[in-house]
Amino acid sequence: MSFVRSYLAEQLKDPEFKKVWEAGEKEFQLRARLIELRKKRGLTQRDLARKLNTKQSVISRIENGEQNISLAYLNKIADALNAEVEIRFKPKAKRAIRRYKLVKHDEVHT
């Protein structure tokens, strides 16, 4: 395991860090998918901007995570890329439940 992965694994044990990391990870995945789809369609940022009647710099800021976008605008981008936005909600992973056996004091052996 690389130093970075090892360090990240250690940091992810902190619930606050993990929450922030996971929120950022989802945004990163969205941006990566937009870039991947745009390139797969053979479009430059400028091409996509023209389809959306906006500037290339807007597309760049979206792809770099420097600009938040609404779901409506995300749908508009998807339409320009001949794609659909799919949103899924899934249950969070269950936490391990610890089970304890209660025993009477006289049953405990030393």
MODELLER restraints for C-alpha pairs under 7 A, 6 or more apart:
rsr = mdl.restraints
at = mdl.atoms
rsr.add(forms.Gaussian(group=physical.xy_distance, feature=features.Distance(at['CA:11:A'], at['CA:17:A']), mean=6.63, stdev=0.5))
rsr.add(forms.Gaussian(group=physical.xy_distance, feature=features.Distance(at['CA:12:A'], at['CA:18:A']), mean=4.79, stdev=0.5))
rsr.add(forms.Gaussian(group=physical.xy_distance, feature=features.Distance(at['CA:31:A'], at['CA:63:A']), mean=5.23, stdev=0.5))
rsr.add(forms.Gaussian(group=physical.xy_distance, feature=features.Distance(at['CA:35:A'], at['CA:63:A']), mean=6.69, stdev=0.5))
rsr.add(forms.Gaussian(group=physical.xy_distance, feature=features.Distance(at['CA:38:A'], at['CA:81:A']), mean=6.53, stdev=0.5))
rsr.add(forms.Gaussian(group=physical.xy_distance, feature=features.Distance(at['CA:45:A'], at['CA:56:A']), mean=5.54, stdev=0.5))
rsr.add(forms.Gaussian(group=physical.xy_distance, feature=features.Distance(at['CA:45:A'], at['CA:59:A']), mean=5.99, stdev=0.5))
rsr.add(forms.Gaussian(group=physical.xy_distance, feature=features.Distance(at['CA:45:A'], at['CA:60:A']), mean=6.85, stdev=0.5))
rsr.add(forms.Gaussian(group=physical.xy_distance, feature=features.Distance(at['CA:46:A'], at['CA:56:A']), mean=4.71, stdev=0.5))
rsr.add(forms.Gaussian(group=physical.xy_distance, feature=features.Distance(at['CA:49:A'], at['CA:55:A']), mean=5.32, stdev=0.5))
rsr.add(forms.Gaussian(group=physical.xy_distance, feature=features.Distance(at['CA:49:A'], at['CA:56:A']), mean=5.21, stdev=0.5))
rsr.add(forms.Gaussian(group=physical.xy_distance, feature=features.Distance(at['CA:49:A'], at['CA:59:A']), mean=6.35, stdev=0.5))
rsr.add(forms.Gaussian(group=physical.xy_distance, feature=features.Distance(at['CA:51:A'], at['CA:80:A']), mean=6.20, stdev=0.5))
rsr.add(forms.Gaussian(group=physical.xy_distance, feature=features.Distance(at['CA:52:A'], at['CA:80:A']), mean=6.93, stdev=0.5))
rsr.add(forms.Gaussian(group=physical.xy_distance, feature=features.Distance(at['CA:61:A'], at['CA:67:A']), mean=5.41, stdev=0.5))
rsr.add(forms.Gaussian(group=physical.xy_distance, feature=features.Distance(at['CA:62:A'], at['CA:68:A']), mean=6.82, stdev=0.5))
rsr.add(forms.Gaussian(group=physical.xy_distance, feature=features.Distance(at['CA:75:A'], at['CA:85:A']), mean=6.14, stdev=0.5))
rsr.add(forms.Gaussian(group=physical.xy_distance, feature=features.Distance(at['CA:78:A'], at['CA:84:A']), mean=5.47, stdev=0.5))
rsr.add(forms.Gaussian(group=physical.xy_distance, feature=features.Distance(at['CA:78:A'], at['CA:85:A']), mean=6.40, stdev=0.5))
